[in-house]
Amino acid sequence: MAQLRRHQTEFAALQTDIVTISFEAAWRAEIWLEETGSPFPLWLDPDRTAYHAFGLQRSFWRSWGPKNLWYYARRLGRNGRKPIKGKTDTHQLGGDFILEPDGKVLLAYRSHDPTDRPAVRLLLDALENGRSTT
Amino acid sequence: MRLNSSVSGLTLLRVDGRSQPLKPILTNGRSTLLVFLRHLG
């Protein structure tokens, strides 16, 4: 998210809106927005209809592998942001999609694990070149 | 690859509880990057 924020003007120059989607409850989303100051709209998909429609997955093993445990440990050490209390589903993997107004999907990136996000350069390249990456 | 028409008919929610159809933002003449977040903890 921090990377997207840093490159926000480049996406805007490419006539691209960024929308974030979460399956979490509204109260958790409000806390997250307050803590992160995310500049992007946050929409909620509590029953995961959109999540499933875009073919996104959940996985216990891919969510709690050593790579992800290390990521969470580093994050706690780096910025001290404590986890939001309350029950949540930590096994959702997430993903990124670039959609054109005519319905063309420029990029479909389904994350292998929760720390796996596409590089901003890949997103910008897809927009600049119209390449299809799935 | 093209977006399935059933996807563009989806409705999400705003944080304040109001409905947010996906279609308007997909047909506003601009590209859209949808970022599906993992859990927010």
Backbone of each chain as nested JSON, in Angstrom:
{
  "chains": [
    {"id": "A", "residues": [
      {"number": 1, "name": "MET", "atoms": {"N": [0.83, -1.201, 0.0], "CA": [0.0, 0.0, 0.0], "C": [0.87, 1.259, 0.0]}},
      {"number": 2, "name": "ALA", "atoms": {"N": [1.96, 1.195, 0.765], "CA": [2.858, 2.35, 0.812], "C": [3.449, 2.623, -0.569]}},
      {"number": 3, "name": "GLN", "atoms": {"N": [3.752, 1.561, -1.306], "CA": [4.311, 1.748, -2.653], "C": [3.288, 2.383, -3.582]}},
      {"number": 4, "name": "LEU", "atoms": {"N": [2.065, 1.94, -3.498], "CA": [1.015, 2.537, -4.341], "C": [0.855, 4.013, -4.012]}},
      {"number": 5, "name": "ARG", "atoms": {"N": [0.96, 4.333, -2.742], "CA": [0.826, 5.729, -2.332], "C": [1.955, 6.577, -2.917]}},
      {"number": 6, "name": "ARG", "atoms": {"N": [3.169, 6.006, -2.904], "CA": [4.314, 6.755, -3.439], "C": [4.178, 7.012, -4.932]}},
      {"number": 7, "name": "HIS", "atoms": {"N": [3.497, 6.111, -5.638], "CA": [3.37, 6.222, -7.094], "C": [1.975, 6.703, -7.516]}},
      {"number": 8, "name": "GLN", "atoms": {"N": [1.267, 7.275, -6.589], "CA": [-0.117, 7.673, -6.839], "C": [-0.246, 8.608, -8.044]}},
      {"number": 9, "name": "THR", "atoms": {"N": [0.686, 9.551, -8.166], "CA": [0.59, 10.518, -9.262], "C": [0.815, 9.855, -10.619]}},
      {"number": 10, "name": "GLU", "atoms": {"N": [1.639, 8.798, -10.642], "CA": [1.865, 8.093, -11.915], "C": [0.6, 7.362, -12.362]}},
      {"number": 11, "name": "PHE", "atoms": {"N": [-0.102, 6.781, -11.417], "CA": [-1.371, 6.127, -11.766], "C": [-2.386, 7.17, -12.234]}},
      {"number": 12, "name": "ALA", "atoms": {"N": [-2.407, 8.298, -11.552], "CA": [-3.349, 9.352, -11.945], "C": [-3.029, 9.848, -13.352]}},
      {"number": 13, "name": "ALA", "atoms": {"N": [-1.736, 9.962, -13.659], "CA": [-1.341, 10.423, -15.001], "C": [-1.75, 9.422, -16.071]}},
      {"number": 14, "name": "LEU", "atoms": {"N": [-1.883, 8.181, -15.684], "CA": [-2.33, 7.14, -16.618], "C": [-3.848, 6.939, -16.547]}},
      {"number": 15, "name": "GLN", "atoms": {"N": [-4.534, 7.938, -15.997], "CA": [-6.007, 7.919, -15.948], "C": [-6.52, 6.674, -15.238]}},
      {"number": 16, "name": "THR", "atoms": {"N": [-5.899, 6.376, -14.11], "CA": [-6.249, 5.147, -13.394], "C": [-6.652, 5.455, -11.956]}},
      {"number": 17, "name": "ASP", "atoms": {"N": [-7.823, 4.967, -11.58], "CA": [-8.279, 5.075, -10.193], "C": [-7.85, 3.823, -9.432]}},
      {"number": 18, "name": "ILE", "atoms": {"N": [-7.495, 4.005, -8.183], "CA": [-7.118, 2.881, -7.331], "C": [-8.194, 2.704, -6.267]}},
      {"number": 19, "name": "VAL", "atoms": {"N": [-8.72, 1.506, -6.182], "CA": [-9.756, 1.185, -5.193], "C": [-9.301, -0.037, -4.403]}},
      {"number": 20, "name": "THR", "atoms": {"N": [-9.361, 0.051, -3.088], "CA": [-9.005, -1.092, -2.258], "C": [-10.284, -1.781, -1.788]}},
      {"number": 21, "name": "ILE", "atoms": {"N": [-10.211, -3.091, -1.667], "CA": [-11.374, -3.885, -1.273], "C": [-10.953, -4.812, -0.131]}},
      {"number": 22, "name": "SER", "atoms": {"N": [-11.782, -4.865, 0.882], "CA": [-11.497, -5.735, 2.033], "C": [-12.731, -6.566, 2.36]}},
      {"number": 23, "name": "PHE", "atoms": {"N": [-12.496, -7.752, 2.875], "CA": [-13.605, -8.604, 3.312], "C": [-13.934, -8.374, 4.78]}},
      {"number": 24, "name": "GLU", "atoms": {"N": [-13.203, -7.461, 5.417], "CA": [-13.35, -7.26, 6.86], "C": [-14.641, -6.507, 7.206]}},
      {"number": 25, "name": "ALA", "atoms": {"N": [-14.989, -6.541, 8.49], "CA": [-16.136, -5.784, 8.983], "C": [-15.824, -4.289, 8.962]}},
      {"number": 26, "name": "ALA", "atoms": {"N": [-16.874, -3.487, 8.909], "CA": [-16.703, -2.033, 8.788], "C": [-15.89, -1.453, 9.946]}},
      {"number": 27, "name": "TRP", "atoms": {"N": [-16.108, -1.957, 11.147], "CA": [-15.4, -1.359, 12.296], "C": [-13.894, -1.599, 12.195]}},
      {"number": 28, "name": "ARG", "atoms": {"N": [-13.514, -2.759, 11.661], "CA": [-12.086, -3.02, 11.486], "C": [-11.528, -2.138, 10.37]}},
      {"number": 29, "name": "ALA", "atoms": {"N": [-12.333, -1.956, 9.336], "CA": [-11.9, -1.125, 8.209], "C": [-11.695, 0.33, 8.658]}},
      {"number": 30, "name": "GLU", "atoms": {"N": [-12.583, 0.804, 9.53], "CA": [-12.449, 2.179, 10.016], "C": [-11.15, 2.358, 10.805]}},
      {"number": 31, "name": "ILE", "atoms": {"N": [-10.853, 1.376, 11.643], "CA": [-9.61, 1.456, 12.422], "C": [-8.412, 1.445, 11.486]}},
      {"number": 32, "name": "TRP", "atoms": {"N": [-8.466, 0.568, 10.496], "CA": [-7.346, 0.444, 9.548], "C": [-7.149, 1.757, 8.779]}},
      {"number": 33, "name": "LEU", "atoms": {"N": [-8.251, 2.356, 8.337], "CA": [-8.145, 3.624, 7.601], "C": [-7.528, 4.708, 8.482]}},
      {"number": 34, "name": "GLU", "atoms": {"N": [-7.961, 4.723, 9.731], "CA": [-7.448, 5.735, 10.653], "C": [-5.954, 5.534, 10.903]}},
      {"number": 35, "name": "GLU", "atoms": {"N": [-5.555, 4.279, 11.076], "CA": [-4.154, 3.996, 11.404], "C": [-3.223, 4.183, 10.203]}},
      {"number": 36, "name": "THR", "atoms": {"N": [-3.695, 3.836, 9.029], "CA": [-2.818, 3.883, 7.851], "C": [-2.938, 5.195, 7.085]}},
      {"number": 37, "name": "GLY", "atoms": {"N": [-4.062, 5.881, 7.22], "CA": [-4.258, 7.098, 6.439], "C": [-4.299, 6.831, 4.951]}},
      {"number": 38, "name": "SER", "atoms": {"N": [-4.77, 5.658, 4.581], "CA": [-4.818, 5.312, 3.157], "C": [-5.613, 6.345, 2.37]}},
      {"number": 39, "name": "PRO", "atoms": {"N": [-5.05, 6.839, 1.265], "CA": [-5.742, 7.846, 0.475], "C": [-6.741, 7.248, -0.527]}},
      {"number": 40, "name": "PHE", "atoms": {"N": [-6.796, 5.929, -0.57], "CA": [-7.62, 5.274, -1.589], "C": [-8.979, 4.87, -1.016]}},
      {"number": 41, "name": "PRO", "atoms": {"N": [-10.009, 4.887, -1.854], "CA": [-11.306, 4.404, -1.379], "C": [-11.186, 2.965, -0.895]}},
      {"number": 42, "name": "LEU", "atoms": {"N": [-11.877, 2.662, 0.175], "CA": [-11.905, 1.296, 0.697], "C": [-13.348, 0.813, 0.662]}},
      {"number": 43, "name": "TRP", "atoms": {"N": [-13.565, -0.222, -0.115], "CA": [-14.894, -0.815, -0.2], "C": [-14.852, -2.179, 0.465]}},
      {"number": 44, "name": "LEU", "atoms": {"N": [-16.012, -2.584, 0.946], "CA": [-16.082, -3.822, 1.732], "C": [-16.856, -4.904, 0.992]}},
      {"number": 45, "name": "ASP", "atoms": {"N": [-16.374, -6.104, 1.163], "CA": [-16.949, -7.273, 0.513], "C": [-17.114, -8.364, 1.578]}},
      {"number": 46, "name": "PRO", "atoms": {"N": [-17.973, -8.105, 2.579], "CA": [-18.007, -8.979, 3.765], "C": [-18.396, -10.414, 3.456]}},
      {"number": 47, "name": "ASP", "atoms": {"N": [-19.236, -10.62, 2.46], "CA": [-19.6, -12.005, 2.142], "C": [-18.689, -12.617, 1.078]}},
      {"number": 48, "name": "ARG", "atoms": {"N": [-17.688, -11.831, 0.643], "CA": [-16.642, -12.291, -0.3], "C": [-17.186, -12.684, -1.666]}},
      {"number": 49, "name": "THR", "atoms": {"N": [-18.273, -12.068, -2.057], "CA": [-18.82, -12.333, -3.384], "C": [-17.843, -11.875, -4.454]}},
      {"number": 50, "name": "ALA", "atoms": {"N": [-17.334, -10.651, -4.31], "CA": [-16.371, -10.146, -5.292], "C": [-15.067, -10.938, -5.214]}},
      {"number": 51, "name": "TYR", "atoms": {"N": [-14.67, -11.234, -3.992], "CA": [-13.426, -11.974, -3.774], "C": [-13.446, -13.283, -4.57]}},
      {"number": 52, "name": "HIS", "atoms": {"N": [-14.552, -13.991, -4.478], "CA": [-14.66, -15.265, -5.189], "C": [-14.876, -15.052, -6.686]}},
      {"number": 53, "name": "ALA", "atoms": {"N": [-15.619, -14.009, -7.04], "CA": [-15.876, -13.749, -8.463], "C": [-14.577, -13.466, -9.222]}},
      {"number": 54, "name": "PHE", "atoms": {"N": [-13.595, -12.907, -8.532], "CA": [-12.313, -12.632, -9.167], "C": [-11.339, -13.809, -9.011]}},
      {"number": 55, "name": "GLY", "atoms": {"N": [-11.834, -14.905, -8.491], "CA": [-11.032, -16.122, -8.442], "C": [-9.958, -16.124, -7.372]}},
      {"number": 56, "name": "LEU", "atoms": {"N": [-10.162, -15.342, -6.321], "CA": [-9.147, -15.27, -5.264], "C": [-9.339, -16.401, -4.254]}},
      {"number": 57, "name": "GLN", "atoms": {"N": [-8.244, -16.757, -3.611], "CA": [-8.233, -17.949, -2.78], "C": [-7.88, -17.648, -1.333]}},
      {"number": 58, "name": "ARG", "atoms": {"N": [-8.031, -18.676, -0.507], "CA": [-7.538, -18.633, 0.862], "C": [-6.743, -19.906, 1.102]}},
      {"number": 59, "name": "SER", "atoms": {"N": [-5.755, -19.802, 1.973], "CA": [-4.923, -20.962, 2.239], "C": [-4.275, -20.817, 3.615]}},
      {"number": 60, "name": "PHE", "atoms": {"N": [-4.458, -21.812, 4.437], "CA": [-3.802, -21.802, 5.746], "C": [-2.288, -21.894, 5.577]}},
      {"number": 61, "name": "TRP", "atoms": {"N": [-1.836, -22.862, 4.79], "CA": [-0.399, -23.124, 4.693], "C": [0.351, -21.98, 4.03]}},
      {"number": 62, "name": "ARG", "atoms": {"N": [-0.262, -21.384, 3.019], "CA": [0.427, -20.278, 2.345], "C": [0.354, -18.987, 3.175]}},
      {"number": 63, "name": "SER", "atoms": {"N": [-0.58, -18.937, 4.129], "CA": [-0.697, -17.734, 4.959], "C": [0.26, -17.744, 6.14]}},
      {"number": 64, "name": "TRP", "atoms": {"N": [0.655, -18.934, 6.581], "CA": [1.455, -19.015, 7.795], "C": [2.788, -19.709, 7.571]}},
      {"number": 65, "name": "GLY", "atoms": {"N": [3.329, -19.571, 6.39], "CA": [4.666, -20.087, 6.122], "C": [5.721, -19.189, 6.754]}},
      {"number": 66, "name": "PRO", "atoms": {"N": [6.968, -19.644, 6.766], "CA": [8.059, -18.862, 7.382], "C": [8.186, -17.456, 6.803]}},
      {"number": 67, "name": "LYS", "atoms": {"N": [7.97, -17.326, 5.504], "CA": [8.1, -16.017, 4.855], "C": [7.123, -14.998, 5.459]}},
      {"number": 68, "name": "ASN", "atoms": {"N": [5.906, -15.455, 5.703], "CA": [4.899, -14.545, 6.23], "C": [5.107, -14.255, 7.706]}},
      {"number": 69, "name": "LEU", "atoms": {"N": [5.522, -15.269, 8.451], "CA": [5.814, -15.029, 9.866], "C": [6.946, -14.013, 10.014]}},
      {"number": 70, "name": "TRP", "atoms": {"N": [7.943, -14.11, 9.149], "CA": [9.055, -13.164, 9.154], "C": [8.569, -11.763, 8.798]}},
      {"number": 71, "name": "TYR", "atoms": {"N": [7.663, -11.686, 7.826], "CA": [7.104, -10.391, 7.419], "C": [6.4, -9.721, 8.6]}},
      {"number": 72, "name": "TYR", "atoms": {"N": [5.573, -10.49, 9.318], "CA": [4.828, -9.902, 10.434], "C": [5.781, -9.499, 11.563]}},
      {"number": 73, "name": "ALA", "atoms": {"N": [6.784, -10.319, 11.803], "CA": [7.749, -9.99, 12.86], "C": [8.483, -8.691, 12.528]}},
      {"number": 74, "name": "ARG", "atoms": {"N": [8.896, -8.561, 11.264], "CA": [9.609, -7.336, 10.854], "C": [8.701, -6.127, 10.951]}},
      {"number": 75, "name": "ARG", "atoms": {"N": [7.43, -6.305, 10.553], "CA": [6.502, -5.177, 10.575], "C": [6.29, -4.686, 12.002]}},
      {"number": 76, "name": "LEU", "atoms": {"N": [6.135, -5.609, 12.923], "CA": [5.958, -5.205, 14.317], "C": [7.177, -4.454, 14.82]}},
      {"number": 77, "name": "GLY", "atoms": {"N": [8.355, -4.952, 14.418], "CA": [9.571, -4.307, 14.875], "C": [9.801, -2.96, 14.229]}},
      {"number": 78, "name": "ARG", "atoms": {"N": [9.328, -2.809, 12.997], "CA": [9.615, -1.595, 12.234], "C": [8.728, -0.426, 12.632]}},
      {"number": 79, "name": "ASN", "atoms": {"N": [7.432, -0.632, 12.636], "CA": [6.574, 0.529, 12.882], "C": [5.73, 0.392, 14.142]}},
      {"number": 80, "name": "GLY", "atoms": {"N": [5.825, -0.762, 14.781], "CA": [5.144, -0.901, 16.052], "C": [3.631, -0.929, 15.965]}},
      {"number": 81, "name": "ARG", "atoms": {"N": [3.075, -0.971, 14.76], "CA": [1.611, -0.986, 14.65], "C": [1.101, -2.33, 15.154]}},
      {"number": 82, "name": "LYS", "atoms": {"N": [0.286, -2.28, 16.174], "CA": [-0.203, -3.516, 16.758], "C": [-1.356, -4.06, 15.922]}},
      {"number": 83, "name": "PRO", "atoms": {"N": [-1.511, -5.378, 15.926], "CA": [-2.646, -5.955, 15.193], "C": [-3.961, -5.427, 15.749]}},
      {"number": 84, "name": "ILE", "atoms": {"N": [-4.932, -5.259, 14.86], "CA": [-6.262, -4.857, 15.294], "C": [-6.883, -6.044, 16.02]}},
      {"number": 85, "name": "LYS", "atoms": {"N": [-7.42, -5.773, 17.218], "CA": [-7.987, -6.861, 18.013], "C": [-9.261, -7.389, 17.365]}},
      {"number": 86, "name": "GLY", "atoms": {"N": [-9.621, -8.594, 17.745], "CA": [-10.85, -9.187, 17.236], "C": [-10.56, -10.277, 16.223]}},
      {"number": 87, "name": "LYS", "atoms": {"N": [-11.564, -11.084, 16.01], "CA": [-11.406, -12.241, 15.133], "C": [-11.408, -11.81, 13.673]}},
      {"number": 88, "name": "THR", "atoms": {"N": [-10.529, -12.414, 12.904], "CA": [-10.485, -12.143, 11.47], "C": [-10.023, -13.402, 10.75]}},
      {"number": 89, "name": "ASP", "atoms": {"N": [-10.159, -13.384, 9.458], "CA": [-9.724, -14.52, 8.65], "C": [-8.35, -14.185, 8.079]}},
      {"number": 90, "name": "THR", "atoms": {"N": [-7.334, -14.808, 8.623], "CA": [-5.963, -14.487, 8.199], "C": [-5.516, -15.328, 7.0]}},
      {"number": 91, "name": "HIS", "atoms": {"N": [-6.403, -16.1, 6.45], "CA": [-5.997, -17.031, 5.386], "C": [-6.321, -16.531, 3.978]}},
      {"number": 92, "name": "GLN", "atoms": {"N": [-6.911, -15.344, 3.872], "CA": [-7.21, -14.797, 2.548], "C": [-5.919, -14.291, 1.922]}},
      {"number": 93, "name": "LEU", "atoms": {"N": [-5.79, -14.487, 0.624], "CA": [-4.51, -14.209, -0.024], "C": [-4.462, -12.891, -0.801]}},
      {"number": 94, "name": "GLY", "atoms": {"N": [-5.591, -12.386, -1.221], "CA": [-5.598, -11.101, -1.911], "C": [-5.17, -11.176, -3.37]}},
      {"number": 95, "name": "GLY", "atoms": {"N": [-5.173, -10.025, -4.014], "CA": [-4.791, -9.963, -5.422], "C": [-5.052, -8.581, -5.993]}},
      {"number": 96, "name": "ASP", "atoms": {"N": [-4.563, -8.358, -7.213], "CA": [-4.679, -7.05, -7.866], "C": [-5.175, -7.24, -9.291]}},
      {"number": 97, "name": "PHE", "atoms": {"N": [-6.07, -6.343, -9.711], "CA": [-6.635, -6.426, -11.056], "C": [-6.679, -5.032, -11.667]}},
      {"number": 98, "name": "ILE", "atoms": {"N": [-6.234, -4.936, -12.918], "CA": [-6.37, -3.673, -13.646], "C": [-7.421, -3.876, -14.725]}},
      {"number": 99, "name": "LEU", "atoms": {"N": [-8.454, -3.058, -14.653], "CA": [-9.587, -3.182, -15.554], "C": [-9.702, -1.938, -16.418]}},
      {"number": 100, "name": "GLU", "atoms": {"N": [-9.994, -2.162, -17.677], "CA": [-10.217, -1.056, -18.596], "C": [-11.712, -0.748, -18.673]}},
      {"number": 101, "name": "PRO", "atoms": {"N": [-12.07, 0.479, -19.069], "CA": [-13.494, 0.831, -19.12], "C": [-14.299, -0.053, -20.075]}},
      {"number": 102, "name": "ASP", "atoms": {"N": [-13.632, -0.634, -21.072], "CA": [-14.359, -1.491, -22.008], "C": [-14.46, -2.939, -21.518]}},
      {"number": 103, "name": "GLY", "atoms": {"N": [-14.024, -3.195, -20.298], "CA": [-14.127, -4.538, -19.741], "C": [-12.895, -5.383, -19.944]}},
      {"number": 104, "name": "LYS", "atoms": {"N": [-11.908, -4.849, -20.63], "CA": [-10.677, -5.61, -20.817], "C": [-9.908, -5.682, -19.496]}},
      {"number": 105, "name": "VAL", "atoms": {"N": [-9.398, -6.877, -19.199], "CA": [-8.579, -7.054, -18.0], "C": [-7.116, -6.936, -18.415]}},
      {"number": 106, "name": "LEU", "atoms": {"N": [-6.485, -5.842, -18.002], "CA": [-5.081, -5.629, -18.374], "C": [-4.146, -6.47, -17.533]}},
      {"number": 107, "name": "LEU", "atoms": {"N": [-4.527, -6.703, -16.298], "CA": [-3.666, -7.492, -15.418], "C": [-4.526, -8.188, -14.368]}},
      {"number": 108, "name": "ALA", "atoms": {"N": [-4.255, -9.463, -14.173], "CA": [-4.908, -10.218, -13.09], "C": [-3.8, -10.896, -12.299]}},
      {"number": 109, "name": "TYR", "atoms": {"N": [-3.596, -10.45, -11.083], "CA": [-2.51, -10.968, -10.254], "C": [-3.119, -11.522, -8.968]}},
      {"number": 110, "name": "ARG", "atoms": {"N": [-3.14, -12.833, -8.875], "CA": [-3.68, -13.489, -7.673], "C": [-2.5, -13.876, -6.781]}},
      {"number": 111, "name": "SER", "atoms": {"N": [-2.479, -13.332, -5.595], "CA": [-1.312, -13.487, -4.725], "C": [-1.123, -14.942, -4.302]}},
      {"number": 112, "name": "HIS", "atoms": {"N": [0.125, -15.371, -4.312], "CA": [0.443, -16.727, -3.857], "C": [0.352, -16.84, -2.344]}},
      {"number": 113, "name": "ASP", "atoms": {"N": [0.72, -15.773, -1.653], "CA": [0.626, -15.736, -0.2], "C": [0.344, -14.282, 0.194]}},
      {"number": 114, "name": "PRO", "atoms": {"N": [0.029, -14.035, 1.46], "CA": [-0.388, -12.679, 1.833], "C": [0.666, -11.594, 1.611]}},
      {"number": 115, "name": "THR", "atoms": {"N": [1.934, -11.954, 1.552], "CA": [2.956, -10.931, 1.325], "C": [3.259, -10.749, -0.159]}},
      {"number": 116, "name": "ASP", "atoms": {"N": [2.669, -11.564, -0.984], "CA": [2.961, -11.526, -2.422], "C": [2.061, -10.496, -3.098]}},
      {"number": 117, "name": "ARG", "atoms": {"N": [2.645, -9.361, -3.461], "CA": [1.902, -8.337, -4.208], "C": [2.712, -8.004, -5.446]}},
      {"number": 118, "name": "PRO", "atoms": {"N": [2.027, -7.605, -6.517], "CA": [2.775, -7.255, -7.729], "C": [3.592, -5.988, -7.518]}},
      {"number": 119, "name": "ALA", "atoms": {"N": [4.76, -5.957, -8.131], "CA": [5.572, -4.742, -8.067], "C": [4.828, -3.6, -8.754]}},
      {"number": 120, "name": "VAL", "atoms": {"N": [5.003, -2.401, -8.233], "CA": [4.337, -1.238, -8.831], "C": [4.746, -1.091, -10.291]}},
      {"number": 121, "name": "ARG", "atoms": {"N": [6.002, -1.436, -10.586], "CA": [6.477, -1.318, -11.983], "C": [5.663, -2.225, -12.908]}},
      {"number": 122, "name": "LEU", "atoms": {"N": [5.324, -3.409, -12.423], "CA": [4.517, -4.339, -13.218], "C": [3.139, -3.741, -13.503]}},
      {"number": 123, "name": "LEU", "atoms": {"N": [2.558, -3.099, -12.492], "CA": [1.244, -2.473, -12.662], "C": [1.315, -1.328, -13.664]}},
      {"number": 124, "name": "LEU", "atoms": {"N": [2.345, -0.5, -13.518], "CA": [2.48, 0.647, -14.426], "C": [2.778, 0.182, -15.852]}},
      {"number": 125, "name": "ASP", "atoms": {"N": [3.602, -0.86, -15.965], "CA": [3.904, -1.405, -17.301], "C": [2.639, -1.922, -17.971]}},
      {"number": 126, "name": "ALA", "atoms": {"N": [1.796, -2.596, -17.199], "CA": [0.554, -3.13, -17.77], "C": [-0.306, -1.991, -18.302]}},
      {"number": 127, "name": "LEU", "atoms": {"N": [-0.343, -0.892, -17.554], "CA": [-1.14, 0.25, -17.997], "C": [-0.521, 0.933, -19.213]}},
      {"number": 128, "name": "GLU", "atoms": {"N": [0.798, 1.05, -19.191], "CA": [1.474, 1.763, -20.283], "C": [1.488, 0.946, -21.569]}},
      {"number": 129, "name": "ASN", "atoms": {"N": [1.621, -0.35, -21.424], "CA": [1.779, -1.198, -22.61], "C": [0.553, -2.018, -22.961]}},
      {"number": 130, "name": "GLY", "atoms": {"N": [-0.423, -2.03, -22.044], "CA": [-1.629, -2.802, -22.325], "C": [-1.373, -4.286, -22.411]}},
      {"number": 131, "name": "ARG", "atoms": {"N": [-0.31, -4.733, -21.717], "CA": [0.013, -6.152, -21.766], "C": [-0.928, -6.916, -20.851]}},
      {"number": 132, "name": "SER", "atoms": {"N": [-1.248, -8.122, -21.226], "CA": [-2.085, -8.963, -20.395], "C": [-1.201, -9.889, -19.583]}},
      {"number": 133, "name": "THR", "atoms": {"N": [-1.299, -9.779, -18.256], "CA": [-0.509, -10.622, -17.374], "C": [-1.455, -11.336, -16.424]}},
      {"number": 134, "name": "THR", "atoms": {"N": [-1.436, -12.652, -16.42], "CA": [-2.335, -13.377, -15.517], "C": [-1.547, -14.342, -14.667]}}
    ]},
    {"id": "B", "residues": [
      {"number": 1, "name": "MET", "atoms": {"N": [-8.1, -11.001, -22.258], "CA": [-9.11, -11.464, -21.314], "C": [-10.067, -10.314, -20.998]}},
      {"number": 2, "name": "ARG", "atoms": {"N": [-11.351, -10.645, -20.916], "CA": [-12.35, -9.63, -20.634], "C": [-13.066, -9.946, -19.318]}},
      {"number": 3, "name": "LEU", "atoms": {"N": [-13.584, -8.892, -18.732], "CA": [-14.267, -9.037, -17.454], "C": [-15.604, -9.731, -17.671]}},
      {"number": 4, "name": "ASN", "atoms": {"N": [-15.889, -10.711, -16.839], "CA": [-17.174, -11.397, -16.889], "C": [-18.285, -10.4, -16.546]}},
      {"number": 5, "name": "SER", "atoms": {"N": [-19.373, -10.437, -17.293], "CA": [-20.433, -9.454, -17.07], "C": [-21.032, -9.573, -15.667]}},
      {"number": 6, "name": "SER", "atoms": {"N": [-20.992, -10.759, -15.097], "CA": [-21.534, -10.912, -13.74], "C": [-20.689, -10.164, -12.715]}},
      {"number": 7, "name": "VAL", "atoms": {"N": [-19.409, -9.994, -13.012], "CA": [-18.529, -9.284, -12.087], "C": [-18.878, -7.795, -12.055]}},
      {"number": 8, "name": "SER", "atoms": {"N": [-19.13, -7.224, -13.209], "CA": [-19.421, -5.788, -13.236], "C": [-20.75, -5.473, -12.553]}},
      {"number": 9, "name": "GLY", "atoms": {"N": [-21.592, -6.474, -12.339], "CA": [-22.86, -6.261, -11.653], "C": [-22.782, -6.402, -10.149]}},
      {"number": 10, "name": "LEU", "atoms": {"N": [-21.603, -6.625, -9.643], "CA": [-21.444, -6.815, -8.199], "C": [-21.682, -5.518, -7.423]}},
      {"number": 11, "name": "THR", "atoms": {"N": [-22.148, -5.665, -6.214], "CA": [-22.318, -4.516, -5.323], "C": [-21.511, -4.75, -4.047]}},
      {"number": 12, "name": "LEU", "atoms": {"N": [-20.733, -3.75, -3.692], "CA": [-19.929, -3.811, -2.47], "C": [-20.532, -2.836, -1.454]}},
      {"number": 13, "name": "LEU", "atoms": {"N": [-19.855, -2.645, -0.361], "CA": [-20.322, -1.706, 0.659], "C": [-19.256, -0.658, 0.92]}},
      {"number": 14, "name": "ARG", "atoms": {"N": [-19.7, 0.548, 1.209], "CA": [-18.765, 1.545, 1.724], "C": [-18.615, 1.338, 3.226]}},
      {"number": 15, "name": "VAL", "atoms": {"N": [-17.596, 1.953, 3.793], "CA": [-17.35, 1.787, 5.229], "C": [-18.53, 2.302, 6.049]}},
      {"number": 16, "name": "ASP", "atoms": {"N": [-19.249, 3.303, 5.508], "CA": [-20.406, 3.83, 6.245], "C": [-21.658, 2.97, 6.052]}},
      {"number": 17, "name": "GLY", "atoms": {"N": [-21.519, 1.863, 5.34], "CA": [-22.632, 0.933, 5.19], "C": [-23.446, 1.107, 3.927]}},
      {"number": 18, "name": "ARG", "atoms": {"N": [-23.194, 2.208, 3.199], "CA": [-23.955, 2.414, 1.959], "C": [-23.492, 1.44, 0.883]}},
      {"number": 19, "name": "SER", "atoms": {"N": [-24.403, 1.103, -0.023], "CA": [-24.059, 0.211, -1.127], "C": [-23.164, 0.917, -2.129]}},
      {"number": 20, "name": "GLN", "atoms": {"N": [-22.276, 0.16, -2.731], "CA": [-21.366, 0.71, -3.734], "C": [-21.294, -0.271, -4.901]}},
      {"number": 21, "name": "PRO", "atoms": {"N": [-22.134, -0.052, -5.925], "CA": [-22.039, -0.917, -7.106], "C": [-20.678, -0.766, -7.776]}},
      {"number": 22, "name": "LEU", "atoms": {"N": [-20.182, -1.854, -8.295], "CA": [-18.873, -1.819, -8.951], "C": [-18.959, -1.149, -10.332]}},
      {"number": 23, "name": "LYS", "atoms": {"N": [-20.106, -1.269, -10.946], "CA": [-20.227, -0.845, -12.34], "C": [-19.859, 0.62, -12.611]}},
      {"number": 24, "name": "PRO", "atoms": {"N": [-20.329, 1.584, -11.791], "CA": [-20.017, 2.989, -12.134], "C": [-18.534, 3.278, -12.278]}},
      {"number": 25, "name": "ILE", "atoms": {"N": [-17.729, 2.679, -11.417], "CA": [-16.304, 2.987, -11.512], "C": [-15.666, 2.253, -12.687]}},
      {"number": 26, "name": "LEU", "atoms": {"N": [-16.295, 1.187, -13.13], "CA": [-15.745, 0.439, -14.256], "C": [-16.169, 1.054, -15.592]}},
      {"number": 27, "name": "THR", "atoms": {"N": [-17.086, 1.991, -15.553], "CA": [-17.589, 2.572, -16.804], "C": [-17.427, 4.087, -16.81]}},
      {"number": 28, "name": "ASN", "atoms": {"N": [-16.482, 4.596, -16.013], "CA": [-16.322, 6.048, -15.924], "C": [-15.273, 6.584, -16.894]}},
      {"number": 29, "name": "GLY", "atoms": {"N": [-14.833, 5.72, -17.796], "CA": [-13.881, 6.173, -18.808], "C": [-12.433, 6.108, -18.376]}},
      {"number": 30, "name": "ARG", "atoms": {"N": [-12.189, 5.696, -17.147], "CA": [-10.828, 5.579, -16.648], "C": [-10.511, 4.115, -16.339]}},
      {"number": 31, "name": "SER", "atoms": {"N": [-9.245, 3.808, -16.282], "CA": [-8.845, 2.468, -15.86], "C": [-8.988, 2.367, -14.34]}},
      {"number": 32, "name": "THR", "atoms": {"N": [-9.108, 1.146, -13.861], "CA": [-9.264, 0.933, -12.422], "C": [-8.305, -0.149, -11.956]}},
      {"number": 33, "name": "LEU", "atoms": {"N": [-7.577, 0.155, -10.895], "CA": [-6.769, -0.859, -10.229], "C": [-7.524, -1.277, -8.974]}},
      {"number": 34, "name": "LEU", "atoms": {"N": [-8.022, -2.506, -8.98], "CA": [-8.689, -3.052, -7.795], "C": [-7.666, -3.817, -6.974]}},
      {"number": 35, "name": "VAL", "atoms": {"N": [-7.519, -3.421, -5.736], "CA": [-6.559, -4.073, -4.844], "C": [-7.344, -4.817, -3.762]}},
      {"number": 36, "name": "PHE", "atoms": {"N": [-7.378, -6.122, -3.871], "CA": [-8.024, -6.938, -2.842], "C": [-7.015, -7.159, -1.725]}},
      {"number": 37, "name": "LEU", "atoms": {"N": [-7.324, -6.588, -0.582], "CA": [-6.4, -6.654, 0.549], "C": [-6.495, -7.994, 1.255]}},
      {"number": 38, "name": "ARG", "atoms": {"N": [-5.405, -8.389, 1.89], "CA": [-5.488, -9.509, 2.811], "C": [-6.129, -8.969, 4.099]}},
      {"number": 39, "name": "HIS", "atoms": {"N": [-6.13, -9.713, 5.166], "CA": [-6.771, -9.232, 6.394], "C": [-6.097, -7.94, 6.86]}},
      {"number": 40, "name": "LEU", "atoms": {"N": [-6.847, -7.13, 7.577], "CA": [-6.371, -5.79, 7.929], "C": [-5.642, -5.734, 9.254]}},
      {"number": 41, "name": "GLY", "atoms": {"N": [-5.394, -6.899, 9.87], "CA": [-4.726, -6.889, 11.179], "C": [-3.375, -6.331, 11.043]}}
    ]}
  ]
}
